[in-house]
Amino acid sequence: MLDSDDIEDDDDIRASLEEEIEILDEAYRNAYKVATGEMSVQQLLDEADDMIFLPFDPVAPETFMMIVDDIIEYFENSEEYEKCAELVKIKKKLDDS
């Protein structure tokens, strides 16, 4: 039988998971903005209240190539195919250079 501590633990885990999903979403959306030139990292920082999340190291832009497929897959799963297409173009340009 579940007691109140088990329910509270489940609620804490659920809240933590929801927060992690929100952070991941923000990180991928920020990465998309930076990759497409919509915003620079500095512009993201200027607009942020506290901090920004990125799934790559902006000081070492080559780390973007390590996660670009993950970002494409993320937008594919959320059926944002225009973003996927744009990221595929960017990836191809980076691969060719």
Biopython code that builds the backbone (N, CA, C, O; Angstrom):
import numpy as np
from Bio.PDB.StructureBuilder import StructureBuilder

atoms = [
    (1, "MET", "N", (0.841, -1.174, 0.000)),
    (1, "MET", "CA", (0.000, 0.000, 0.000)),
    (1, "MET", "C", (0.888, 1.240, 0.000)),
    (1, "MET", "O", (1.915, 1.277, 0.678)),
    (2, "LEU", "N", (0.492, 2.241, -0.755)),
    (2, "LEU", "CA", (1.236, 3.489, -0.826)),
    (2, "LEU", "C", (0.935, 4.346, 0.382)),
    (2, "LEU", "O", (-0.215, 4.478, 0.800)),
    (3, "ASP", "N", (1.978, 4.922, 0.934)),
    (3, "ASP", "CA", (1.746, 5.891, 1.986)),
    (3, "ASP", "C", (2.071, 7.286, 1.457)),
    (3, "ASP", "O", (2.507, 7.427, 0.315)),
    (4, "SER", "N", (1.870, 8.289, 2.253)),
    (4, "SER", "CA", (2.020, 9.673, 1.790)),
    (4, "SER", "C", (3.457, 9.983, 1.365)),
    (4, "SER", "O", (3.673, 10.809, 0.478)),
    (5, "ASP", "N", (4.439, 9.330, 1.990)),
    (5, "ASP", "CA", (5.831, 9.553, 1.597)),
    (5, "ASP", "C", (6.082, 9.066, 0.168)),
    (5, "ASP", "O", (6.803, 9.713, -0.591)),
    (6, "ASP", "N", (5.490, 7.924, -0.197)),
    (6, "ASP", "CA", (5.642, 7.401, -1.556)),
    (6, "ASP", "C", (5.025, 8.358, -2.580)),
    (6, "ASP", "O", (5.590, 8.588, -3.650)),
    (7, "ILE", "N", (3.886, 8.897, -2.244)),
    (7, "ILE", "CA", (3.208, 9.835, -3.150)),
    (7, "ILE", "C", (4.032, 11.108, -3.293)),
    (7, "ILE", "O", (4.181, 11.629, -4.399)),
    (8, "GLU", "N", (4.566, 11.611, -2.185)),
    (8, "GLU", "CA", (5.403, 12.806, -2.238)),
    (8, "GLU", "C", (6.661, 12.545, -3.059)),
    (8, "GLU", "O", (7.079, 13.406, -3.834)),
    (9, "ASP", "N", (7.273, 11.365, -2.901)),
    (9, "ASP", "CA", (8.457, 11.012, -3.685)),
    (9, "ASP", "C", (8.126, 10.978, -5.173)),
    (9, "ASP", "O", (8.897, 11.474, -5.995)),
    (10, "ASP", "N", (6.982, 10.395, -5.519)),
    (10, "ASP", "CA", (6.550, 10.351, -6.923)),
    (10, "ASP", "C", (6.341, 11.761, -7.470)),
    (10, "ASP", "O", (6.717, 12.052, -8.605)),
    (11, "ASP", "N", (5.744, 12.628, -6.665)),
    (11, "ASP", "CA", (5.521, 14.010, -7.089)),
    (11, "ASP", "C", (6.847, 14.738, -7.290)),
    (11, "ASP", "O", (6.997, 15.507, -8.239)),
    (12, "ASP", "N", (7.803, 14.499, -6.403)),
    (12, "ASP", "CA", (9.123, 15.122, -6.523)),
    (12, "ASP", "C", (9.832, 14.641, -7.785)),
    (12, "ASP", "O", (10.434, 15.438, -8.504)),
    (13, "ILE", "N", (9.763, 13.361, -8.048)),
    (13, "ILE", "CA", (10.395, 12.796, -9.240)),
    (13, "ILE", "C", (9.737, 13.351, -10.493)),
    (13, "ILE", "O", (10.418, 13.724, -11.449)),
    (14, "ARG", "N", (8.429, 13.404, -10.484)),
    (14, "ARG", "CA", (7.683, 13.936, -11.631)),
    (14, "ARG", "C", (8.047, 15.399, -11.876)),
    (14, "ARG", "O", (8.268, 15.795, -13.021)),
    (15, "ALA", "N", (8.110, 16.195, -10.833)),
    (15, "ALA", "CA", (8.453, 17.615, -10.954)),
    (15, "ALA", "C", (9.881, 17.778, -11.467)),
    (15, "ALA", "O", (10.155, 18.640, -12.302)),
    (16, "SER", "N", (10.773, 16.954, -10.965)),
    (16, "SER", "CA", (12.164, 17.006, -11.407)),
    (16, "SER", "C", (12.288, 16.639, -12.881)),
    (16, "SER", "O", (13.025, 17.283, -13.627)),
    (17, "LEU", "N", (11.569, 15.610, -13.293)),
    (17, "LEU", "CA", (11.588, 15.187, -14.683)),
    (17, "LEU", "C", (11.010, 16.266, -15.591)),
    (17, "LEU", "O", (11.559, 16.529, -16.662)),
    (18, "GLU", "N", (9.924, 16.887, -15.184)),
    (18, "GLU", "CA", (9.317, 17.966, -15.966)),
    (18, "GLU", "C", (10.285, 19.135, -16.105)),
    (18, "GLU", "O", (10.377, 19.742, -17.171)),
    (19, "GLU", "N", (11.003, 19.450, -15.036)),
    (19, "GLU", "CA", (11.979, 20.533, -15.083)),
    (19, "GLU", "C", (13.126, 20.189, -16.053)),
    (19, "GLU", "O", (13.568, 21.045, -16.818)),
    (20, "GLU", "N", (13.595, 18.955, -16.018)),
    (20, "GLU", "CA", (14.654, 18.535, -16.925)),
    (20, "GLU", "C", (14.195, 18.587, -18.376)),
    (20, "GLU", "O", (14.969, 18.965, -19.255)),
    (21, "ILE", "N", (12.955, 18.214, -18.634)),
    (21, "ILE", "CA", (12.405, 18.276, -19.991)),
    (21, "ILE", "C", (12.334, 19.728, -20.457)),
    (21, "ILE", "O", (12.656, 20.023, -21.607)),
    (22, "GLU", "N", (11.920, 20.629, -19.586)),
    (22, "GLU", "CA", (11.857, 22.052, -19.928)),
    (22, "GLU", "C", (13.246, 22.607, -20.227)),
    (22, "GLU", "O", (13.411, 23.393, -21.160)),
    (23, "ILE", "N", (14.236, 22.208, -19.451)),
    (23, "ILE", "CA", (15.610, 22.667, -19.670)),
    (23, "ILE", "C", (16.130, 22.143, -20.996)),
    (23, "ILE", "O", (16.758, 22.886, -21.750)),
    (24, "LEU", "N", (15.880, 20.882, -21.288)),
    (24, "LEU", "CA", (16.314, 20.305, -22.561)),
    (24, "LEU", "C", (15.652, 21.012, -23.734)),
    (24, "LEU", "O", (16.307, 21.307, -24.734)),
    (25, "ASP", "N", (14.354, 21.285, -23.618)),
    (25, "ASP", "CA", (13.643, 21.995, -24.669)),
    (25, "ASP", "C", (14.260, 23.377, -24.890)),
    (25, "ASP", "O", (14.511, 23.777, -26.027)),
    (26, "GLU", "N", (14.496, 24.082, -23.825)),
    (26, "GLU", "CA", (15.110, 25.414, -23.935)),
    (26, "GLU", "C", (16.503, 25.324, -24.561)),
    (26, "GLU", "O", (16.856, 26.147, -25.406)),
    (27, "ALA", "N", (17.286, 24.340, -24.155)),
    (27, "ALA", "CA", (18.638, 24.186, -24.687)),
    (27, "ALA", "C", (18.608, 23.933, -26.194)),
    (27, "ALA", "O", (19.361, 24.555, -26.942)),
    (28, "TYR", "N", (17.748, 23.030, -26.638)),
    (28, "TYR", "CA", (17.666, 22.728, -28.070)),
    (28, "TYR", "C", (17.122, 23.912, -28.855)),
    (28, "TYR", "O", (17.589, 24.178, -29.962)),
    (29, "ARG", "N", (16.160, 24.617, -28.316)),
    (29, "ARG", "CA", (15.621, 25.789, -29.016)),
    (29, "ARG", "C", (16.667, 26.911, -29.086)),
    (29, "ARG", "O", (16.768, 27.608, -30.096)),
    (30, "ASN", "N", (17.437, 27.078, -28.017)),
    (30, "ASN", "CA", (18.525, 28.055, -28.041)),
    (30, "ASN", "C", (19.587, 27.657, -29.065)),
    (30, "ASN", "O", (20.097, 28.504, -29.797)),
    (31, "ALA", "N", (19.915, 26.373, -29.113)),
    (31, "ALA", "CA", (20.905, 25.897, -30.082)),
    (31, "ALA", "C", (20.435, 26.155, -31.502)),
    (31, "ALA", "O", (21.227, 26.535, -32.364)),
    (32, "TYR", "N", (19.152, 25.949, -31.746)),
    (32, "TYR", "CA", (18.593, 26.212, -33.072)),
    (32, "TYR", "C", (18.741, 27.686, -33.420)),
    (32, "TYR", "O", (19.159, 28.021, -34.528)),
    (33, "LYS", "N", (18.408, 28.562, -32.496)),
    (33, "LYS", "CA", (18.519, 29.998, -32.741)),
    (33, "LYS", "C", (19.955, 30.405, -33.063)),
    (33, "LYS", "O", (20.194, 31.201, -33.971)),
    (34, "VAL", "N", (20.901, 29.854, -32.316)),
    (34, "VAL", "CA", (22.312, 30.183, -32.545)),
    (34, "VAL", "C", (22.780, 29.602, -33.880)),
    (34, "VAL", "O", (23.452, 30.287, -34.652)),
    (35, "ALA", "N", (22.433, 28.358, -34.153)),
    (35, "ALA", "CA", (22.888, 27.688, -35.381)),
    (35, "ALA", "C", (22.354, 28.374, -36.628)),
    (35, "ALA", "O", (23.044, 28.445, -37.645)),
    (36, "THR", "N", (21.127, 28.879, -36.555)),
    (36, "THR", "CA", (20.522, 29.509, -37.731)),
    (36, "THR", "C", (20.851, 30.996, -37.829)),
    (36, "THR", "O", (20.483, 31.650, -38.805)),
    (37, "GLY", "N", (21.533, 31.526, -36.839)),
    (37, "GLY", "CA", (21.885, 32.938, -36.850)),
    (37, "GLY", "C", (20.746, 33.850, -36.418)),
    (37, "GLY", "O", (20.843, 35.073, -36.518)),
    (38, "GLU", "N", (19.671, 33.244, -35.940)),
    (38, "GLU", "CA", (18.537, 34.036, -35.463)),
    (38, "GLU", "C", (18.949, 34.900, -34.277)),
    (38, "GLU", "O", (18.511, 36.042, -34.141)),
    (39, "MET", "N", (19.808, 34.330, -33.412)),
    (39, "MET", "CA", (20.328, 35.042, -32.244)),
    (39, "MET", "C", (21.753, 34.574, -31.986)),
    (39, "MET", "O", (22.123, 33.451, -32.328)),
    (40, "SER", "N", (22.529, 35.430, -31.392)),
    (40, "SER", "CA", (23.869, 35.038, -30.955)),
    (40, "SER", "C", (23.783, 34.580, -29.496)),
    (40, "SER", "O", (22.783, 34.809, -28.817)),
    (41, "VAL", "N", (24.824, 33.946, -29.043)),
    (41, "VAL", "CA", (24.867, 33.539, -27.638)),
    (41, "VAL", "C", (24.767, 34.785, -26.760)),
    (41, "VAL", "O", (24.081, 34.778, -25.738)),
    (42, "GLN", "N", (25.457, 35.855, -27.166)),
    (42, "GLN", "CA", (25.410, 37.091, -26.380)),
    (42, "GLN", "C", (23.989, 37.645, -26.309)),
    (42, "GLN", "O", (23.559, 38.111, -25.253)),
    (43, "GLN", "N", (23.258, 37.599, -27.423)),
    (43, "GLN", "CA", (21.871, 38.076, -27.410)),
    (43, "GLN", "C", (21.007, 37.230, -26.484)),
    (43, "GLN", "O", (20.162, 37.760, -25.762)),
    (44, "LEU", "N", (21.215, 35.920, -26.504)),
    (44, "LEU", "CA", (20.473, 35.047, -25.580)),
    (44, "LEU", "C", (20.772, 35.429, -24.130)),
    (44, "LEU", "O", (19.872, 35.510, -23.294)),
    (45, "LEU", "N", (22.059, 35.663, -23.854)),
    (45, "LEU", "CA", (22.454, 36.049, -22.499)),
    (45, "LEU", "C", (21.841, 37.390, -22.109)),
    (45, "LEU", "O", (21.385, 37.567, -20.980)),
    (46, "ASP", "N", (21.834, 38.328, -23.044)),
    (46, "ASP", "CA", (21.280, 39.650, -22.761)),
    (46, "ASP", "C", (19.789, 39.577, -22.440)),
    (46, "ASP", "O", (19.297, 40.342, -21.611)),
    (47, "GLU", "N", (19.068, 38.665, -23.088)),
    (47, "GLU", "CA", (17.625, 38.534, -22.860)),
    (47, "GLU", "C", (17.280, 37.672, -21.651)),
    (47, "GLU", "O", (16.154, 37.721, -21.155)),
    (48, "ALA", "N", (18.232, 36.893, -21.181)),
    (48, "ALA", "CA", (17.959, 35.950, -20.087)),
    (48, "ALA", "C", (17.883, 36.669, -18.743)),
    (48, "ALA", "O", (18.585, 37.650, -18.500)),
    (49, "ASP", "N", (17.021, 36.157, -17.891)),
    (49, "ASP", "CA", (16.928, 36.684, -16.531)),
    (49, "ASP", "C", (18.132, 36.259, -15.699)),
    (49, "ASP", "O", (18.650, 37.031, -14.892)),
    (50, "ASP", "N", (18.563, 35.029, -15.907)),
    (50, "ASP", "CA", (19.594, 34.479, -15.044)),
    (50, "ASP", "C", (20.682, 33.783, -15.854)),
    (50, "ASP", "O", (21.844, 34.188, -15.819)),
    (51, "MET", "N", (20.305, 32.742, -16.581)),
    (51, "MET", "CA", (21.269, 31.953, -17.346)),
    (51, "MET", "C", (20.580, 31.385, -18.568)),
    (51, "MET", "O", (19.355, 31.422, -18.686)),
    (52, "ILE", "N", (21.390, 30.857, -19.479)),
    (52, "ILE", "CA", (20.826, 30.186, -20.646)),
    (52, "ILE", "C", (21.320, 28.752, -20.664)),
    (52, "ILE", "O", (22.338, 28.416, -20.059)),
    (53, "PHE", "N", (20.580, 27.921, -21.366)),
    (53, "PHE", "CA", (20.968, 26.535, -21.519)),
    (53, "PHE", "C", (21.275, 26.278, -22.978)),
    (53, "PHE", "O", (20.514, 26.669, -23.864)),
    (54, "LEU", "N", (22.393, 25.621, -23.223)),
    (54, "LEU", "CA", (22.797, 25.186, -24.556)),
    (54, "LEU", "C", (23.316, 23.760, -24.437)),
    (54, "LEU", "O", (23.941, 23.408, -23.436)),
    (55, "PRO", "N", (23.063, 22.942, -25.442)),
    (55, "PRO", "CA", (23.562, 21.560, -25.382)),
    (55, "PRO", "C", (24.978, 21.419, -25.940)),
    (55, "PRO", "O", (25.461, 20.306, -26.149)),
    (56, "PHE", "N", (25.637, 22.549, -26.178)),
    (56, "PHE", "CA", (27.012, 22.523, -26.663)),
    (56, "PHE", "C", (27.761, 23.675, -26.006)),
    (56, "PHE", "O", (27.158, 24.571, -25.415)),
    (57, "ASP", "N", (29.075, 23.637, -26.119)),
    (57, "ASP", "CA", (29.921, 24.659, -25.509)),
    (57, "ASP", "C", (30.105, 25.802, -26.496)),
    (57, "ASP", "O", (30.774, 25.619, -27.513)),
    (58, "PRO", "N", (29.535, 26.979, -26.233)),
    (58, "PRO", "CA", (29.655, 28.077, -27.186)),
    (58, "PRO", "C", (31.087, 28.597, -27.335)),
    (58, "PRO", "O", (31.405, 29.262, -28.321)),
    (59, "VAL", "N", (31.942, 28.302, -26.372)),
    (59, "VAL", "CA", (33.338, 28.699, -26.467)),
    (59, "VAL", "C", (34.085, 27.774, -27.432)),
    (59, "VAL", "O", (35.109, 28.152, -28.001)),
    (60, "ALA", "N", (33.565, 26.570, -27.605)),
    (60, "ALA", "CA", (34.141, 25.592, -28.535)),
    (60, "ALA", "C", (33.042, 25.173, -29.512)),
    (60, "ALA", "O", (32.449, 24.105, -29.358)),
    (61, "PRO", "N", (32.767, 26.011, -30.519)),
    (61, "PRO", "CA", (31.636, 25.751, -31.420)),
    (61, "PRO", "C", (31.681, 24.389, -32.113)),
    (61, "PRO", "O", (30.643, 23.884, -32.541)),
    (62, "GLU", "N", (32.853, 23.794, -32.226)),
    (62, "GLU", "CA", (32.921, 22.476, -32.858)),
    (62, "GLU", "C", (32.140, 21.425, -32.076)),
    (62, "GLU", "O", (31.823, 20.364, -32.615)),
    (63, "THR", "N", (31.828, 21.704, -30.825)),
    (63, "THR", "CA", (31.032, 20.754, -30.043)),
    (63, "THR", "C", (29.601, 20.689, -30.563)),
    (63, "THR", "O", (28.884, 19.730, -30.278)),
    (64, "PHE", "N", (29.177, 21.696, -31.322)),
    (64, "PHE", "CA", (27.843, 21.669, -31.931)),
    (64, "PHE", "C", (27.697, 20.448, -32.827)),
    (64, "PHE", "O", (26.641, 19.814, -32.838)),
    (65, "MET", "N", (28.729, 20.111, -33.572)),
    (65, "MET", "CA", (28.673, 18.968, -34.492)),
    (65, "MET", "C", (28.451, 17.651, -33.739)),
    (65, "MET", "O", (27.920, 16.695, -34.304)),
    (66, "MET", "N", (28.854, 17.604, -32.479)),
    (66, "MET", "CA", (28.681, 16.377, -31.701)),
    (66, "MET", "C", (27.219, 16.144, -31.325)),
    (66, "MET", "O", (26.828, 15.010, -31.047)),
    (67, "ILE", "N", (26.410, 17.201, -31.314)),
    (67, "ILE", "CA", (25.031, 17.051, -30.845)),
    (67, "ILE", "C", (23.983, 17.441, -31.879)),
    (67, "ILE", "O", (22.786, 17.347, -31.609)),
    (68, "VAL", "N", (24.414, 17.876, -33.055)),
    (68, "VAL", "CA", (23.445, 18.354, -34.046)),
    (68, "VAL", "C", (22.428, 17.273, -34.419)),
    (68, "VAL", "O", (21.255, 17.583, -34.624)),
    (69, "ASP", "N", (22.852, 16.023, -34.510)),
    (69, "ASP", "CA", (21.908, 14.946, -34.824)),
    (69, "ASP", "C", (20.862, 14.783, -33.719)),
    (69, "ASP", "O", (19.703, 14.478, -33.998)),
    (70, "ASP", "N", (21.270, 14.984, -32.475)),
    (70, "ASP", "CA", (20.320, 14.912, -31.357)),
    (70, "ASP", "C", (19.285, 16.035, -31.447)),
    (70, "ASP", "O", (18.103, 15.826, -31.172)),
    (71, "ILE", "N", (19.741, 17.220, -31.834)),
    (71, "ILE", "CA", (18.817, 18.354, -31.962)),
    (71, "ILE", "C", (17.833, 18.096, -33.101)),
    (71, "ILE", "O", (16.635, 18.350, -32.969)),
    (72, "ILE", "N", (18.348, 17.591, -34.214)),
    (72, "ILE", "CA", (17.468, 17.259, -35.343)),
    (72, "ILE", "C", (16.427, 16.236, -34.914)),
    (72, "ILE", "O", (15.243, 16.388, -35.215)),
    (73, "GLU", "N", (16.861, 15.202, -34.216)),
    (73, "GLU", "CA", (15.931, 14.166, -33.753)),
    (73, "GLU", "C", (14.888, 14.749, -32.790)),
    (73, "GLU", "O", (13.718, 14.371, -32.835)),
    (74, "TYR", "N", (15.317, 15.666, -31.925)),
    (74, "TYR", "CA", (14.390, 16.297, -30.985)),
    (74, "TYR", "C", (13.271, 17.010, -31.742)),
    (74, "TYR", "O", (12.094, 16.840, -31.426)),
    (75, "PHE", "N", (13.643, 17.807, -32.741)),
    (75, "PHE", "CA", (12.629, 18.538, -33.499)),
    (75, "PHE", "C", (11.817, 17.610, -34.393)),
    (75, "PHE", "O", (10.654, 17.890, -34.684)),
    (76, "GLU", "N", (12.410, 16.528, -34.822)),
    (76, "GLU", "CA", (11.654, 15.526, -35.585)),
    (76, "GLU", "C", (10.564, 14.908, -34.708)),
    (76, "GLU", "O", (9.427, 14.731, -35.146)),
    (77, "ASN", "N", (10.922, 14.587, -33.478)),
    (77, "ASN", "CA", (9.959, 13.989, -32.548)),
    (77, "ASN", "C", (8.830, 14.949, -32.200)),
    (77, "ASN", "O", (7.714, 14.516, -31.916)),
    (78, "SER", "N", (9.114, 16.251, -32.221)),
    (78, "SER", "CA", (8.057, 17.223, -31.945)),
    (78, "SER", "C", (7.403, 17.722, -33.240)),
    (78, "SER", "O", (6.640, 18.689, -33.247)),
    (79, "GLU", "N", (7.729, 17.027, -34.330)),
    (79, "GLU", "CA", (7.138, 17.281, -35.655)),
    (79, "GLU", "C", (7.348, 18.719, -36.136)),
    (79, "GLU", "O", (6.473, 19.311, -36.766)),
    (80, "GLU", "N", (8.517, 19.263, -35.827)),
    (80, "GLU", "CA", (8.899, 20.595, -36.306)),
    (80, "GLU", "C", (9.884, 20.404, -37.466)),
    (80, "GLU", "O", (11.082, 20.663, -37.348)),
    (81, "TYR", "N", (9.337, 19.947, -38.569)),
    (81, "TYR", "CA", (10.157, 19.508, -39.690)),
    (81, "TYR", "C", (10.900, 20.642, -40.380)),
    (81, "TYR", "O", (11.957, 20.412, -40.969)),
    (82, "GLU", "N", (10.371, 21.859, -40.322)),
    (82, "GLU", "CA", (11.079, 22.991, -40.923)),
    (82, "GLU", "C", (12.408, 23.214, -40.207)),
    (82, "GLU", "O", (13.428, 23.495, -40.837)),
    (83, "LYS", "N", (12.380, 23.087, -38.894)),
    (83, "LYS", "CA", (13.611, 23.235, -38.124)),
    (83, "LYS", "C", (14.589, 22.116, -38.471)),
    (83, "LYS", "O", (15.790, 22.352, -38.602)),
    (84, "CYS", "N", (14.074, 20.906, -38.618)),
    (84, "CYS", "CA", (14.924, 19.768, -38.996)),
    (84, "CYS", "C", (15.615, 20.053, -40.324)),
    (84, "CYS", "O", (16.824, 19.862, -40.456)),
    (85, "ALA", "N", (14.846, 20.507, -41.301)),
    (85, "ALA", "CA", (15.402, 20.770, -42.626)),
    (85, "ALA", "C", (16.486, 21.840, -42.561)),
    (85, "ALA", "O", (17.530, 21.717, -43.201)),
    (86, "GLU", "N", (16.237, 22.873, -41.796)),
    (86, "GLU", "CA", (17.226, 23.949, -41.665)),
    (86, "GLU", "C", (18.502, 23.433, -40.994)),
    (86, "GLU", "O", (19.608, 23.777, -41.413)),
    (87, "LEU", "N", (18.348, 22.620, -39.968)),
    (87, "LEU", "CA", (19.513, 22.063, -39.277)),
    (87, "LEU", "C", (20.289, 21.097, -40.164)),
    (87, "LEU", "O", (21.518, 21.045, -40.100)),
    (88, "VAL", "N", (19.586, 20.338, -40.984)),
    (88, "VAL", "CA", (20.263, 19.429, -41.920)),
    (88, "VAL", "C", (21.104, 20.238, -42.906)),
    (88, "VAL", "O", (22.230, 19.850, -43.219)),
    (89, "LYS", "N", (20.572, 21.354, -43.398)),
    (89, "LYS", "CA", (21.335, 22.227, -44.305)),
    (89, "LYS", "C", (22.587, 22.758, -43.614)),
    (89, "LYS", "O", (23.674, 22.756, -44.191)),
    (90, "ILE", "N", (22.426, 23.207, -42.391)),
    (90, "ILE", "CA", (23.559, 23.744, -41.631)),
    (90, "ILE", "C", (24.602, 22.656, -41.396)),
    (90, "ILE", "O", (25.802, 22.896, -41.532)),
    (91, "LYS", "N", (24.138, 21.464, -41.044)),
    (91, "LYS", "CA", (25.058, 20.348, -40.811)),
    (91, "LYS", "C", (25.843, 20.034, -42.087)),
    (91, "LYS", "O", (27.051, 19.799, -42.034)),
    (92, "LYS", "N", (25.161, 20.031, -43.222)),
    (92, "LYS", "CA", (25.831, 19.744, -44.493)),
    (92, "LYS", "C", (26.896, 20.792, -44.790)),
    (92, "LYS", "O", (28.000, 20.457, -45.220)),
    (93, "LYS", "N", (26.565, 22.065, -44.561)),
    (93, "LYS", "CA", (27.546, 23.136, -44.776)),
    (93, "LYS", "C", (28.771, 22.940, -43.891)),
    (93, "LYS", "O", (29.906, 23.111, -44.337)),
    (94, "LEU", "N", (28.532, 22.581, -42.633)),
    (94, "LEU", "CA", (29.643, 22.368, -41.706)),
    (94, "LEU", "C", (30.467, 21.146, -42.092)),
    (94, "LEU", "O", (31.691, 21.147, -41.961)),
    (95, "ASP", "N", (29.791, 20.106, -42.567)),
    (95, "ASP", "CA", (30.488, 18.891, -43.017)),
    (95, "ASP", "C", (31.350, 19.191, -44.236)),
    (95, "ASP", "O", (32.447, 18.649, -44.370)),
    (96, "ASP", "N", (30.858, 20.056, -45.131)),
    (96, "ASP", "CA", (31.571, 20.374, -46.365)),
    (96, "ASP", "C", (32.760, 21.294, -46.133)),
    (96, "ASP", "O", (33.673, 21.356, -46.956)),
    (97, "SER", "N", (32.749, 22.006, -45.014)),
    (97, "SER", "CA", (33.856, 22.956, -44.782)),
    (97, "SER", "C", (35.001, 22.349, -44.016)),
    (97, "SER", "O", (35.994, 23.026, -43.750)),
]
sb = StructureBuilder()
sb.init_structure("model")
sb.init_model(0)
sb.init_chain("A")
sb.init_seg("    ")
for serial, (resi, resn, name, xyz) in enumerate(atoms, 1):
    if name == "N":
        sb.init_residue(resn, " ", resi, " ")
    sb.init_atom(name, np.array(xyz, "f"), 0.0, 1.0, " ", f" {name:<3s}", serial, name[0])
structure = sb.get_structure()
